[in-house]
Amino acid sequence: MKIECPHCNKKGIGYFSKWWSGSATPARCSQCENRSYVSNGSRYYSTPTAINISLITVGVLALLLTQNFYFLLLIPFGYLLSQLYIVFYSPLEKATAKEIGRNKRLGNIFISLLLGAIFLYYLVQIIVSN
C-alpha cells in the first residue's frame, strides 16, 4: 500500500518514506519521481504534539495518584499514536530541488556550528583545568 503523491495524485509514496521524510530528506514518488515531505508544522506543531503531551500528562498524573508504574506505558503508546497520525493524516508538501539543496545546506551549517561549540566547550575545559 502506498500514499498519494501531491505532484501526480497517484499512489507512489511508501508509508515509511512518508514517516521519515523531511524538508532536507523528502520522499520520492515511485510513479513520477518527484519529491515531497511532511512539513515541520504538521509534524511538531499540531495533533501529534497534542497526543504526546496529553498522554504524557495523563500517564504522570495517574502515576502520582495511584503509584502504579504501568501508567507510564502511556508515554510510548502516545509516541506511537502520534507517529501513526503523521503517516496516515499529515499532508505531504511538494519539494523542489532548490528547496531541498537549501535545507540540506542549512542542516549542515547547524551541525557544523553545534560540533564547533562542543569542541570549544571541551577546549575551554582543558585549558581551565590546567
N, C-alpha and C positions, 0 to 999 in steps of 0.2 A: 504494500500500500504506500502511496505517495501523496504529497501535498501539492496543491495547485500553485503554479508559478505565477507571480504577478505580471510577468512580461508576456507570456504566451497563453496564459489561462489553461494550461494543460497540467495534468498531474505528473510532475517530473522531479520533485524535491523530496528526498527521504526524510523521515522523522528525525533521525539522529543528526542529519545535516542541518535541519532547521534548528534543533535544540542547540547545536554547537556554533551556529552562525553568529557573527557579529559584524560591525561595520568594517573591520580590518580583515575579517576572515569569513566572507559571505558564502552561502551555499550555492552550488551550481545546479542548474536545471538540466536534467538528462535529455530533455526534449529540444530546448532551444539554446543551451549552453550559456545563457545569461545568468547573472548572479543577483542574489537578493539576501536580505538578512533581517533578523528580528531587532528592532531598534532598542536602544537602552531605555527609552521611555516605556515601551511595552514590557521590557524585561524587569526593570527595577522600580519604576515609579507608579505602579498600578496594582492590579489584583494580585499578582504573585507575591508582592511585598506585603500586602494586606493579609494574605493567607498565612505567610510566615509569622508576622508579628502577632496575629490573633492566636494562632496555635501555640506559639512560644509563651505568650501571656497566660493563656488558659492552662498550659502544662505547668508553668512555675507556680501559679496561684493554687492549682489543685494539689501540687506537691506540698506547698506550705500549709494548706488547710488540712490535708489528710495524711501527710508524711508517707505517702505511697509513691515510691520512685518509678512505678510503672507509668505514671502520668508524663514523665519526661520522654516517653516514646512518642508523644505528640509532636515533639520538635522535629525529628527526622521524617515523620509522617507529613508534617506541614511542608517541609522542604520538597518531598516527593510530589505532593499535590501541586505546589507552585510550579515545579518543573513540567509536570504534565499539562498544566494550564498553558504554559509557554508554548509547548509543542502543538497543542490542539486548538488554541483560541487566539494566540497573539498573531497579528498580521505581519506578513513579510513586506519589506520595503525594497524597491528596486535599487540596485547599486551600479554605479558607473566605474570604469577603470580608473578615472582620475580621482574619484572619491576614495576608492579602495587604496590607491597609492598614497594619498594624503594621510589617511587614517593609519596606515602601516608606519609611515614616517613619524607621525605624532606618537605612536606607541613606542617606537624605537627610541625617540628622544626621551620619553618619560622613563623608560627602563634605564637608559644611559645615565640620566640625572639621578635616579634612585641608587644605582650602583656607585656612582661618584660620591653621593652623600654618605653611603655606608662606608666606602673606602676612607673618606675624610674623617668620619667618626672614629674608626679604628686607628687611623694615623695619629689623631689627636690623643687618643687613649694611650698609645705607645709613648708619645712624646711626654705627656704629663706624668706617666708612671716612672719615667727615668729621671 
